[in-house]
Amino acid sequence: MFYLLAAALSSLALAISAVSLAIKRSRSSGENFSEARFSGGFEPGIRARPVRRVNSLAEAAVILGARSLMLFDRQGFVVEAYNVSEEYEAETAAIMAELINMLKRLGLPASTVTFNDPRSFVIELEKVSDMELYGLVVGGGAALKDAGYARGVLQRYLESIVERRW
């Protein structure tokens, strides 16, 4: 049992460092990502009005005040990513999926996995057909702390994708 726990903790450390590396490299890659500026008293994470439809992952990032977002499945395949280096997004998704699978095998809850910073987490989304999807949210603003709200925003985005394809 001790070996399983040690393996789980080392994999968790590896996953956290991979996410940090992917975010740092996406920032330093020379691409200029514009940061969202909010006016009129609206702050990210504060629900002034309910989110009805989200048309893009970039829009979801603005609503949440997140620096980076990534949707991936339980096998570690990237569905879509925003502001994550293309070079490392597949590796990051594979590591996150392995972390979630390991937590589930150990019988630990994996619906929300929070990292050192409470503004960075992995959340489980509702199934789309037979795919179990997850969202990696890397926060930017101090207001992004509500994983339930982030789950709702990403779920609305998935619903808009499904609506467009049917």
Contacts in CASP RR format, 6 or more apart in sequence:
PFRMAT RR
TARGET T0000
AUTHOR 0000-0000-0000
METHOD contacts of the structure
MODEL  1
MFYLLAAALSSLALAISAVSLAIKRSRSSGENFSEARFSGGFEPGIRARP
VRRVNSLAEAAVILGARSLMLFDRQGFVVEAYNVSEEYEAETAAIMAELI
NMLKRLGLPASTVTFNDPRSFVIELEKVSDMELYGLVVGGGAALKDAGYA
RGVLQRYLESIVERRW
4 106 0 8 1.000
5 106 0 8 1.000
7 102 0 8 1.000
8 102 0 8 1.000
8 103 0 8 1.000
8 106 0 8 1.000
11 95 0 8 1.000
11 98 0 8 1.000
11 99 0 8 1.000
11 102 0 8 1.000
12 99 0 8 1.000
14 95 0 8 1.000
15 95 0 8 1.000
15 96 0 8 1.000
15 98 0 8 1.000
15 99 0 8 1.000
16 115 0 8 1.000
16 116 0 8 1.000
18 88 0 8 1.000
18 91 0 8 1.000
18 92 0 8 1.000
18 95 0 8 1.000
19 92 0 8 1.000
19 95 0 8 1.000
19 96 0 8 1.000
19 115 0 8 1.000
19 120 0 8 1.000
19 136 0 8 1.000
19 138 0 8 1.000
21 88 0 8 1.000
22 84 0 8 1.000
22 85 0 8 1.000
22 88 0 8 1.000
22 89 0 8 1.000
22 91 0 8 1.000
22 92 0 8 1.000
23 67 0 8 1.000
23 68 0 8 1.000
23 84 0 8 1.000
23 138 0 8 1.000
25 85 0 8 1.000
25 87 0 8 1.000
25 88 0 8 1.000
26 33 0 8 1.000
26 68 0 8 1.000
26 83 0 8 1.000
26 84 0 8 1.000
26 85 0 8 1.000
26 88 0 8 1.000
27 33 0 8 1.000
29 85 0 8 1.000
33 83 0 8 1.000
36 44 0 8 1.000
36 61 0 8 1.000
36 62 0 8 1.000
36 65 0 8 1.000
38 44 0 8 1.000
42 48 0 8 1.000
43 143 0 8 1.000
44 62 0 8 1.000
44 63 0 8 1.000
44 64 0 8 1.000
44 65 0 8 1.000
44 66 0 8 1.000
44 141 0 8 1.000
44 143 0 8 1.000
44 144 0 8 1.000
45 63 0 8 1.000
45 64 0 8 1.000
45 65 0 8 1.000
45 143 0 8 1.000
45 144 0 8 1.000
45 145 0 8 1.000
45 146 0 8 1.000
45 149 0 8 1.000
46 143 0 8 1.000
47 149 0 8 1.000
51 63 0 8 1.000
51 152 0 8 1.000
51 153 0 8 1.000
51 156 0 8 1.000
52 156 0 8 1.000
53 156 0 8 1.000
53 159 0 8 1.000
53 160 0 8 1.000
54 60 0 8 1.000
54 63 0 8 1.000
54 153 0 8 1.000
54 154 0 8 1.000
54 156 0 8 1.000
54 157 0 8 1.000
54 160 0 8 1.000
55 157 0 8 1.000
55 160 0 8 1.000
56 157 0 8 1.000
57 69 0 8 1.000
57 71 0 8 1.000
57 80 0 8 1.000
57 81 0 8 1.000
57 82 0 8 1.000
57 157 0 8 1.000
58 82 0 8 1.000
59 157 0 8 1.000
60 66 0 8 1.000
60 69 0 8 1.000
60 82 0 8 1.000
60 153 0 8 1.000
60 154 0 8 1.000
60 156 0 8 1.000
60 157 0 8 1.000
61 67 0 8 1.000
61 68 0 8 1.000
61 69 0 8 1.000
61 82 0 8 1.000
61 83 0 8 1.000
63 153 0 8 1.000
64 137 0 8 1.000
64 139 0 8 1.000
64 144 0 8 1.000
64 149 0 8 1.000
64 150 0 8 1.000
64 153 0 8 1.000
65 139 0 8 1.000
65 140 0 8 1.000
65 141 0 8 1.000
65 143 0 8 1.000
65 144 0 8 1.000
66 137 0 8 1.000
66 138 0 8 1.000
66 139 0 8 1.000
66 140 0 8 1.000
66 144 0 8 1.000
66 150 0 8 1.000
67 83 0 8 1.000
67 138 0 8 1.000
67 139 0 8 1.000
67 140 0 8 1.000
67 141 0 8 1.000
68 81 0 8 1.000
68 82 0 8 1.000
68 83 0 8 1.000
68 84 0 8 1.000
68 136 0 8 1.000
68 137 0 8 1.000
68 138 0 8 1.000
68 139 0 8 1.000
69 81 0 8 1.000
69 82 0 8 1.000
69 83 0 8 1.000
69 84 0 8 1.000
69 135 0 8 1.000
69 136 0 8 1.000
69 137 0 8 1.000
69 138 0 8 1.000
69 154 0 8 1.000
70 78 0 8 1.000
70 80 0 8 1.000
70 81 0 8 1.000
70 82 0 8 1.000
70 84 0 8 1.000
70 89 0 8 1.000
70 92 0 8 1.000
70 93 0 8 1.000
70 135 0 8 1.000
70 136 0 8 1.000
71 78 0 8 1.000
71 79 0 8 1.000
71 80 0 8 1.000
71 81 0 8 1.000
71 125 0 8 1.000
71 133 0 8 1.000
71 134 0 8 1.000
71 135 0 8 1.000
71 136 0 8 1.000
71 154 0 8 1.000
71 158 0 8 1.000
72 78 0 8 1.000
72 79 0 8 1.000
72 93 0 8 1.000
72 96 0 8 1.000
72 97 0 8 1.000
72 133 0 8 1.000
72 134 0 8 1.000
72 135 0 8 1.000
72 136 0 8 1.000
73 79 0 8 1.000
73 97 0 8 1.000
73 131 0 8 1.000
73 132 0 8 1.000
73 133 0 8 1.000
73 134 0 8 1.000
74 97 0 8 1.000
74 100 0 8 1.000
74 101 0 8 1.000
74 131 0 8 1.000
74 132 0 8 1.000
74 133 0 8 1.000
74 134 0 8 1.000
75 97 0 8 1.000
76 90 0 8 1.000
76 93 0 8 1.000
76 94 0 8 1.000
76 96 0 8 1.000
76 97 0 8 1.000
76 98 0 8 1.000
77 90 0 8 1.000
77 93 0 8 1.000
78 89 0 8 1.000
78 90 0 8 1.000
78 93 0 8 1.000
79 133 0 8 1.000
81 89 0 8 1.000
84 92 0 8 1.000
92 136 0 8 1.000
93 136 0 8 1.000
96 122 0 8 1.000
96 134 0 8 1.000
96 136 0 8 1.000
97 134 0 8 1.000
99 113 0 8 1.000
99 122 0 8 1.000
100 110 0 8 1.000
100 113 0 8 1.000
100 122 0 8 1.000
100 124 0 8 1.000
100 134 0 8 1.000
103 109 0 8 1.000
103 110 0 8 1.000
103 113 0 8 1.000
104 110 0 8 1.000
110 124 0 8 1.000
111 123 0 8 1.000
111 124 0 8 1.000
112 121 0 8 1.000
112 122 0 8 1.000
112 123 0 8 1.000
112 124 0 8 1.000
112 147 0 8 1.000
112 148 0 8 1.000
112 151 0 8 1.000
113 121 0 8 1.000
113 122 0 8 1.000
113 123 0 8 1.000
114 120 0 8 1.000
114 121 0 8 1.000
114 147 0 8 1.000
115 121 0 8 1.000
117 139 0 8 1.000
118 145 0 8 1.000
119 137 0 8 1.000
119 138 0 8 1.000
119 139 0 8 1.000
119 140 0 8 1.000
119 141 0 8 1.000
119 142 0 8 1.000
119 144 0 8 1.000
119 145 0 8 1.000
120 137 0 8 1.000
120 138 0 8 1.000
120 139 0 8 1.000
121 136 0 8 1.000
121 137 0 8 1.000
121 147 0 8 1.000
121 150 0 8 1.000
122 134 0 8 1.000
122 135 0 8 1.000
122 136 0 8 1.000
122 137 0 8 1.000
123 134 0 8 1.000
123 135 0 8 1.000
123 137 0 8 1.000
123 147 0 8 1.000
123 148 0 8 1.000
123 150 0 8 1.000
123 151 0 8 1.000
123 154 0 8 1.000
124 132 0 8 1.000
124 133 0 8 1.000
124 134 0 8 1.000
124 151 0 8 1.000
125 133 0 8 1.000
125 134 0 8 1.000
125 135 0 8 1.000
125 151 0 8 1.000
125 154 0 8 1.000
125 155 0 8 1.000
125 158 0 8 1.000
126 133 0 8 1.000
126 155 0 8 1.000
126 158 0 8 1.000
127 133 0 8 1.000
128 158 0 8 1.000
128 162 0 8 1.000
133 158 0 8 1.000
135 154 0 8 1.000
137 144 0 8 1.000
137 147 0 8 1.000
137 150 0 8 1.000
137 154 0 8 1.000
144 150 0 8 1.000
END
